[in-house]
C-alpha cells in the first residue's frame, strides 16, 4: 500500500505541474490590486501539491500497524479461544485466507464521476443553467439516494434558483450559455 501511495503522489505532483503550466497560459488581465484570474487556480494547485508531498513523505514512514503490540494476559486468553476455534473450523474450498479480495469501487462514486463529466460537457453545449437542472437532480436523486420525487424536484429548483440569484443577479456575472444556441 505504501508503494501505491508513492505512485499516486507522483502522479498528483505531475498533474499539479501540468496544471501550473496551463494556468500560466491564462492572460493576467485584471484591475490593479486585484488577484487576477490566475490566483485561485494557483491556490488550488498549491494545496494539491502540498497534499501530494505529504502523501509522498508519509509513504516512507512506518505505520503504526507495523509495530508489534505487546499482548496483555487477558488478551492471550481471548487469542487462544479464537485460535482454537479457527483450528477446529473446516477450511473452505477455494478461499485463500492470506489475501482479501479487492473491494469494488462504490457505484455512487462511479455515478458521481460520470455525472460530473457529463455536466462539464453539457455546460459547454447547452449552457450552465440548463445543464445544472439535470445535474443537481441526478446528484440529489441517485447519489444522495433521496426517495421522494417532489422533494428532489423542489431541491433542484431551489438550488438552481439560488445559483441564478447569486451569480447572475447579485454578482452580475454571465455564465456559459452554450454553443448550441448560437
Backbone as JSON, one array per atom type, in Angstrom:
{
  "sequence": "XXXXXXXXXXXXXXXXXXXXXXXXXXXXXXXXXXXXXXXXXXXXXXXXXXXXXXXXXXXXXXXXXXXXXXXXXXXXXXXXXXXXXXXXXXXXXXXXXXXXXXXXXXXXXXXXXXXXXXXXXXXXXXXXXXXXXXXXXXXXXXXXXXXXXXXXXXXXXXXXXXXXXXXXXXXXXXXXXXXXXX",
  "N": [[0.82, -1.19, 0.0], [2.03, 1.19, 0.61], [3.69, 1.67, -1.57], [1.8, 2.18, -3.53], [0.77, 4.6, -2.58], [3.0, 6.21, -3.0], [3.19, 6.18, -5.8], [0.74, 7.33, -6.53], [1.04, 9.87, -5.36], [3.15, 10.87, -6.89], [1.97, 10.99, -9.42], [-0.04, 12.87, -8.85], [1.56, 15.1, -8.28], [2.64, 15.48, -10.8], [0.32, 16.15, -12.21], [-0.26, 18.54, -10.9], [1.95, 20.03, -11.72], [1.51, 20.15, -14.54], [-0.96, 21.47, -14.51], [-0.15, 23.89, -13.41], [1.48, 24.88, -15.46], [-0.5, 25.19, -17.47], [-2.12, 27.06, -16.2], [-0.52, 29.33, -16.19], [-0.77, 30.04, -18.8], [-3.0, 31.51, -18.99], [-4.17, 34.75, -19.64], [-3.11, 37.57, -17.83], [-4.92, 39.71, -17.28], [-6.23, 42.11, -15.29], [-7.74, 44.19, -12.77], [-5.91, 46.83, -11.17], [-4.38, 45.83, -8.17], [-6.13, 43.76, -7.81], [-6.52, 40.19, -7.46], [-6.44, 38.7, -9.87], [-6.99, 36.41, -12.69], [-5.47, 34.12, -12.42], [-5.07, 33.56, -9.78], [-6.8, 31.93, -8.0], [-6.73, 29.33, -9.27], [-3.97, 28.84, -8.87], [-3.83, 28.77, -6.08], [-5.32, 26.46, -5.54], [-3.72, 24.61, -6.86], [-1.4, 24.78, -5.3], [-2.34, 23.74, -2.86], [-2.99, 21.13, -3.69], [-0.42, 20.24, -4.46], [0.94, 20.38, -1.99], [-0.52, 18.5, -0.45], [-0.01, 16.21, -1.98], [2.75, 16.03, -1.66], [2.83, 15.58, 1.12], [1.6, 13.08, 1.2], [3.48, 11.62, -0.25], [5.79, 11.82, 1.36], [4.77, 10.67, 3.68], [4.49, 8.07, 2.81], [6.92, 6.88, 3.16], [7.27, 6.61, 5.83], [7.09, 4.43, 8.65], [4.17, 2.74, 9.45], [1.72, 2.62, 12.14], [0.68, 0.13, 12.21], [2.68, -1.62, 11.65], [4.19, -1.89, 13.87], [4.99, -4.05, 16.54], [2.67, -5.14, 18.98], [2.44, -5.44, 22.42], [0.9, -8.12, 24.01], [-1.67, -8.33, 26.44], [-2.29, -10.21, 29.45], [-4.99, -11.05, 29.68], [-5.74, -10.73, 27.06], [-4.38, -12.76, 25.8], [-5.78, -15.01, 26.55], [-8.22, -14.68, 25.17], [-7.17, -14.68, 22.59], [-6.24, -17.32, 22.47], [-8.66, -18.7, 22.57], [-9.9, -17.86, 20.2], [-8.01, -18.78, 18.36], [-8.17, -21.56, 18.79], [-10.79, -22.04, 17.97], [-10.59, -21.34, 15.3], [-8.79, -23.24, 14.39], [-10.25, -25.55, 14.68], [-12.28, -25.22, 12.88], [-13.53, -26.13, 9.7], [-11.64, -25.94, 6.75], [-12.47, -23.75, 4.04], [-13.21, -24.41, 0.65], [-11.27, -23.19, -2.05], [-10.75, -20.7, -0.98], [-8.52, -18.29, -0.1], [-6.9, -17.55, 2.74], [-4.95, -15.72, 3.34], [-5.02, -13.46, 1.75], [-7.13, -10.72, 1.07], [-10.03, -10.16, -0.88], [-10.05, -7.66, -3.41], [-11.82, -4.67, -2.81], [-14.71, -3.56, -4.52], [-15.09, -0.57, -6.49], [-17.19, 1.81, -5.13], [-20.47, 2.15, -6.42], [-21.78, 4.59, -6.34], [-19.7, 6.42, -6.38], [-18.69, 6.04, -8.93], [-20.96, 6.81, -10.43], [-20.97, 9.49, -9.66], [-18.62, 10.51, -10.85], [-19.24, 10.11, -13.56], [-21.52, 11.75, -13.76], [-20.41, 14.29, -13.2], [-18.61, 14.55, -15.32], [-20.37, 14.5, -17.55], [-21.83, 16.79, -16.92], [-19.9, 18.8, -17.19], [-19.39, 18.61, -19.96], [-21.97, 19.07, -21.03], [-22.48, 21.65, -20.08], [-20.92, 23.33, -21.67], [-22.18, 22.89, -24.08], [-25.08, 23.21, -23.89], [-25.43, 25.2, -22.04], [-25.03, 26.79, -18.81], [-27.17, 26.98, -16.86], [-29.21, 25.35, -17.94], [-27.91, 22.89, -18.02], [-27.39, 22.57, -15.35], [-29.77, 21.92, -14.02], [-30.55, 19.09, -14.65], [-28.2, 17.93, -13.65], [-28.06, 18.6, -10.88], [-30.41, 17.38, -10.08], [-29.86, 14.66, -10.61], [-27.72, 14.24, -8.85], [-28.99, 14.68, -6.38], [-31.12, 12.8, -6.44], [-30.13, 10.17, -7.29], [-27.48, 9.8, -6.29], [-27.44, 10.86, -3.67], [-29.47, 9.42, -2.81], [-32.21, 10.06, -2.45], [-35.57, 9.47, -1.77], [-38.06, 10.66, -2.22], [-39.8, 12.09, -4.86], [-41.08, 14.67, -5.18], [-39.66, 16.22, -3.24], [-37.08, 16.05, -4.28], [-37.35, 17.37, -6.73], [-38.16, 19.93, -5.86], [-35.88, 20.66, -4.35], [-33.98, 20.71, -6.42], [-34.95, 22.84, -8.01], [-34.77, 24.94, -6.14], [-32.01, 25.02, -5.55], [-30.87, 25.52, -8.11], [-32.17, 27.95, -8.66], [-31.11, 29.5, -6.55], [-28.4, 29.58, -7.27], [-28.66, 31.0, -9.66], [-29.67, 33.48, -8.7], [-27.56, 34.32, -7.01], [-25.21, 34.43, -8.69], [-25.97, 35.6, -11.21], [-27.85, 37.68, -10.7], [-27.0, 38.98, -8.26], [-24.06, 39.09, -8.35], [-23.82, 39.85, -10.95], [-22.8, 38.33, -13.11], [-22.1, 36.74, -16.21], [-22.86, 33.57, -17.05], [-21.82, 30.54, -18.78], [-23.62, 30.18, -21.82], [-23.93, 28.25, -23.67], [-23.01, 26.51, -26.66], [-24.72, 25.49, -28.55], [-26.89, 27.11, -28.89], [-26.23, 29.21, -30.46]],
  "CA": [[0.0, 0.0, 0.0], [2.9, 2.37, 0.65], [4.12, 1.94, -2.94], [0.66, 2.81, -4.23], [0.73, 6.0, -2.14], [4.09, 6.91, -3.69], [2.84, 6.35, -7.21], [-0.36, 8.3, -6.6], [1.55, 11.2, -5.06], [3.95, 11.32, -8.04], [1.01, 11.35, -10.46], [-0.67, 14.12, -8.43], [2.54, 16.17, -8.48], [2.69, 15.71, -12.25], [-0.9, 16.88, -12.57], [-0.08, 19.9, -10.38], [2.89, 20.7, -12.62], [0.82, 20.43, -15.79], [-1.97, 22.47, -14.24], [0.56, 25.15, -13.23], [1.84, 25.34, -16.8], [-1.72, 25.65, -18.14], [-2.6, 28.26, -15.51], [0.27, 30.48, -16.62], [-1.17, 30.38, -20.15], [-4.11, 32.45, -18.85], [-3.74, 36.14, -19.66], [-3.22, 38.15, -16.49], [-5.62, 41.0, -17.32], [-7.08, 42.36, -14.13], [-7.67, 45.54, -12.22], [-4.77, 46.99, -10.25], [-4.66, 45.43, -6.8], [-6.98, 42.56, -7.8], [-5.68, 39.0, -7.58], [-6.31, 38.23, -11.24], [-7.61, 35.12, -12.99], [-4.58, 33.0, -12.08], [-4.9, 33.43, -8.34], [-7.48, 30.78, -7.4], [-6.12, 28.07, -9.72], [-2.66, 28.64, -8.22], [-4.08, 28.37, -4.69], [-5.73, 25.05, -5.57], [-2.52, 23.84, -7.24], [-0.52, 24.74, -4.13], [-2.93, 22.79, -1.91], [-2.81, 19.8, -4.28], [0.99, 19.88, -4.37], [1.27, 20.14, -0.58], [-1.11, 17.23, -0.04], [0.72, 15.15, -2.67], [4.05, 15.91, -0.97], [2.59, 14.94, 2.41], [1.35, 11.67, 0.92], [4.75, 11.03, -0.67], [6.65, 11.7, 2.55], [4.13, 9.7, 4.57], [4.63, 6.7, 2.3], [8.2, 6.35, 3.61], [7.24, 6.39, 7.28], [6.49, 3.18, 9.08], [2.85, 2.95, 10.06], [1.51, 2.04, 13.46], [0.3, -1.27, 12.05], [3.86, -2.46, 11.53], [4.82, -2.03, 15.19], [4.4, -5.13, 17.33], [1.97, -4.71, 20.18], [2.54, -6.44, 23.48], [-0.41, -8.62, 24.42], [-1.92, -8.44, 27.88], [-2.59, -11.57, 29.86], [-6.37, -11.38, 29.33], [-5.82, -10.81, 25.61], [-3.88, -14.06, 25.35], [-6.87, -15.97, 26.71], [-9.12, -14.49, 24.05], [-6.46, -15.13, 21.4], [-6.23, -18.79, 22.49], [-10.02, -19.15, 22.24], [-10.1, -17.61, 18.77], [-7.12, -19.69, 17.62], [-8.69, -22.93, 18.85], [-11.98, -22.1, 17.12], [-10.15, -21.29, 13.91], [-8.15, -24.51, 14.06], [-11.25, -26.61, 14.6], [-13.18, -24.96, 11.77], [-13.13, -26.78, 8.46], [-11.25, -24.94, 5.74], [-13.38, -23.62, 2.91], [-12.54, -24.65, -0.62], [-11.07, -22.07, -2.95], [-10.61, -19.43, -0.28], [-7.17, -18.06, 0.41], [-7.1, -16.75, 3.95], [-3.9, -14.73, 3.49], [-5.32, -12.26, 0.98], [-8.52, -10.31, 0.97], [-10.42, -9.77, -2.22], [-10.14, -6.2, -3.51], [-13.18, -4.15, -2.71], [-15.07, -2.85, -5.74], [-15.33, 0.87, -6.36], [-18.62, 2.04, -4.88], [-21.17, 2.6, -7.61], [-22.1, 6.01, -6.21], [-18.53, 7.18, -6.8], [-18.67, 5.95, -10.39], [-22.04, 7.68, -10.89], [-20.56, 10.88, -9.44], [-17.66, 10.89, -11.89], [-19.97, 10.19, -14.83], [-22.38, 12.95, -13.71], [-19.57, 15.49, -13.29], [-18.1, 14.61, -16.69], [-21.47, 14.91, -18.43], [-22.17, 18.17, -16.57], [-18.89, 19.66, -17.81], [-19.61, 18.6, -21.4], [-23.25, 19.71, -21.33], [-22.42, 23.09, -19.78], [-20.41, 24.0, -22.86], [-23.09, 22.72, -25.21], [-26.43, 23.74, -23.7], [-25.43, 26.31, -21.11], [-24.86, 26.48, -17.4], [-28.41, 26.75, -16.11], [-29.93, 24.21, -18.49], [-27.17, 21.7, -17.61], [-27.4, 22.45, -13.89], [-31.01, 21.29, -13.55], [-30.45, 17.63, -14.57], [-27.07, 17.53, -12.81], [-28.45, 18.69, -9.47], [-31.44, 16.36, -9.86], [-29.18, 13.35, -10.55], [-26.96, 14.18, -7.6], [-29.93, 14.54, -5.26], [-31.96, 11.6, -6.54], [-29.41, 8.91, -7.38], [-26.28, 9.69, -5.47], [-27.79, 11.08, -2.27], [-30.48, 8.38, -2.55], [-33.46, 10.65, -1.98], [-36.69, 8.65, -2.23], [-39.21, 11.48, -2.56], [-39.7, 12.84, -6.09], [-41.36, 16.11, -5.0], [-38.55, 16.87, -2.53], [-35.94, 16.15, -5.21], [-37.66, 18.43, -7.71], [-38.12, 21.21, -5.14], [-34.48, 20.96, -4.04], [-33.32, 21.07, -7.68], [-35.38, 24.19, -8.38], [-34.24, 25.89, -5.15], [-30.55, 25.14, -5.72], [-30.61, 26.2, -9.37], [-32.6, 29.34, -8.47], [-30.14, 30.19, -5.69], [-27.2, 29.83, -8.08], [-29.01, 32.1, -10.57], [-29.75, 34.74, -7.94], [-26.24, 34.72, -6.5], [-24.22, 34.76, -9.71], [-26.47, 36.46, -12.28], [-28.5, 38.89, -10.18], [-26.21, 39.69, -7.26], [-22.71, 39.38, -8.84], [-23.95, 40.32, -12.33], [-21.9, 37.56, -13.97], [-22.76, 35.95, -17.26], [-22.35, 32.21, -17.06], [-21.89, 29.99, -20.14], [-24.97, 30.0, -22.34], [-23.94, 27.08, -24.54], [-22.67, 26.73, -28.05], [-25.8, 25.0, -29.41], [-27.92, 28.13, -29.07], [-25.74, 30.27, -31.36]],
  "C": [[0.87, 1.26, 0.0], [3.41, 2.7, -0.75], [3.02, 2.61, -3.74], [0.56, 4.28, -3.85], [1.82, 6.81, -2.84], [3.72, 7.19, -5.13], [1.73, 7.39, -7.38], [0.16, 9.71, -6.34], [2.39, 11.74, -6.21], [3.03, 11.75, -9.18], [0.35, 12.69, -10.11], [0.29, 15.3, -8.58], [2.69, 16.5, -9.96], [1.49, 16.5, -12.73], [-0.79, 18.34, -12.1], [0.88, 20.69, -11.27], [2.26, 21.08, -13.95], [-0.21, 21.53, -15.61], [-1.32, 23.86, -14.04], [0.94, 25.73, -14.58], [0.62, 25.91, -17.52], [-2.27, 26.93, -17.51], [-1.82, 29.49, -15.96], [0.02, 30.83, -18.09], [-2.34, 31.36, -20.15], [-3.56, 33.87, -18.85], [-4.03, 36.78, -18.32], [-3.84, 39.54, -16.54], [-6.5, 41.12, -16.09], [-6.91, 43.8, -13.69], [-6.45, 45.64, -11.31], [-5.18, 46.64, -8.82], [-5.55, 44.2, -6.69], [-6.11, 41.32, -8.0], [-5.52, 38.48, -9.0], [-6.87, 36.83, -11.44], [-6.74, 33.91, -12.66], [-4.57, 32.67, -10.6], [-5.52, 32.15, -7.78], [-6.98, 29.44, -7.96], [-4.77, 27.8, -9.06], [-2.81, 28.25, -6.76], [-4.44, 26.89, -4.64], [-4.54, 24.16, -5.92], [-1.58, 23.71, -6.05], [-1.04, 23.74, -3.09], [-2.74, 21.36, -2.41], [-1.36, 19.34, -4.15], [1.41, 19.59, -2.94], [0.71, 18.81, -0.09], [-0.4, 16.05, -0.71], [2.09, 14.94, -2.02], [3.89, 15.23, 0.39], [2.33, 13.45, 2.23], [2.64, 10.95, 0.54], [5.67, 10.82, 0.52], [6.08, 10.67, 3.51], [4.27, 8.27, 4.09], [5.95, 6.07, 2.71], [8.24, 6.06, 5.11], [6.61, 5.05, 7.6], [5.19, 3.49, 9.79], [2.76, 2.28, 11.41], [1.17, 0.56, 13.36], [1.51, -2.18, 11.99], [4.58, -2.65, 12.87], [4.17, -3.18, 15.95], [3.78, -4.58, 18.61], [2.06, -5.82, 21.2], [1.14, -6.83, 23.94], [-0.5, -8.68, 25.94], [-2.31, -9.88, 28.19], [-4.02, -11.97, 29.49], [-6.56, -11.47, 27.83], [-5.35, -12.17, 25.12], [-4.95, -15.12, 25.51], [-7.83, -15.88, 25.53], [-8.46, -14.98, 22.76], [-6.42, -16.64, 21.32], [-7.59, -19.34, 22.09], [-10.26, -19.01, 20.74], [-9.26, -18.57, 17.94], [-7.65, -21.12, 17.65], [-9.94, -23.08, 18.0], [-11.6, -22.11, 15.65], [-9.52, -22.61, 13.5], [-9.17, -25.62, 13.91], [-12.22, -26.42, 13.43], [-12.65, -25.62, 10.51], [-12.75, -25.71, 7.45], [-12.23, -24.95, 4.57], [-12.59, -23.81, 1.61], [-12.43, -23.36, -1.41], [-10.92, -20.72, -2.28], [-9.19, -19.34, 0.26], [-7.31, -17.1, 1.59], [-6.04, -15.66, 4.12], [-4.23, -13.41, 2.81], [-6.81, -11.99, 0.97], [-8.81, -9.94, -0.48], [-10.47, -8.25, -2.29], [-11.59, -5.76, -3.5], [-13.51, -3.37, -3.97], [-15.28, -1.36, -5.46], [-16.83, 1.06, -6.13], [-19.29, 2.64, -6.12], [-21.54, 4.09, -7.54], [-20.93, 6.88, -6.66], [-18.43, 7.18, -8.33], [-19.75, 6.85, -10.98], [-21.67, 9.15, -10.74], [-19.61, 11.34, -10.53], [-18.34, 11.03, -13.24], [-20.83, 11.45, -14.87], [-21.56, 14.22, -13.86], [-19.03, 15.65, -14.71], [-19.18, 15.1, -17.65], [-21.88, 16.37, -18.17], [-21.18, 19.14, -17.23], [-19.09, 19.74, -19.33], [-20.89, 19.36, -21.76], [-23.25, 21.21, -21.05], [-21.92, 23.86, -20.99], [-21.37, 23.94, -24.03], [-24.43, 23.43, -25.01], [-26.52, 24.87, -22.69], [-25.43, 25.87, -19.65], [-26.17, 26.13, -16.71], [-29.19, 25.55, -16.62], [-29.23, 22.91, -18.09], [-27.23, 21.48, -16.1], [-28.63, 21.72, -13.38], [-30.9, 19.77, -13.53], [-29.3, 17.16, -13.68], [-27.45, 17.53, -11.33], [-29.49, 17.61, -9.16], [-30.8, 14.97, -9.73], [-28.41, 13.2, -9.25], [-27.9, 13.95, -6.42], [-30.64, 13.19, -5.29], [-31.15, 10.31, -6.46], [-28.28, 8.79, -6.37], [-26.58, 9.89, -3.99], [-28.93, 10.16, -1.85], [-31.76, 8.93, -1.93], [-34.62, 9.88, -2.59], [-37.85, 9.49, -2.76], [-38.96, 12.29, -3.83], [-40.01, 14.32, -5.89], [-40.23, 16.85, -4.27], [-37.34, 17.04, -3.43], [-36.15, 17.26, -6.22], [-37.59, 19.81, -7.05], [-36.68, 21.6, -4.83], [-33.71, 21.37, -5.29], [-33.67, 22.49, -8.09], [-34.78, 25.24, -7.43], [-32.74, 26.1, -5.36], [-30.22, 25.89, -7.0], [-31.03, 27.67, -9.28], [-31.63, 30.13, -7.61], [-28.86, 30.52, -6.45], [-27.46, 30.99, -9.04], [-29.02, 33.44, -9.83], [-28.37, 35.23, -7.51], [-25.34, 35.22, -7.63], [-24.74, 35.74, -10.76], [-27.05, 37.76, -11.74], [-27.56, 39.67, -9.25], [-24.82, 40.08, -7.79], [-22.69, 39.91, -10.27], [-22.92, 39.66, -13.26], [-22.71, 36.88, -15.05], [-22.07, 34.59, -17.29], [-22.53, 31.62, -18.45], [-23.32, 29.73, -20.59], [-25.05, 28.85, -23.33], [-23.69, 27.41, -25.98], [-23.78, 26.27, -29.0], [-26.82, 26.09, -29.72], [-27.48, 29.23, -30.02], [-25.43, 29.74, -32.72]]
}
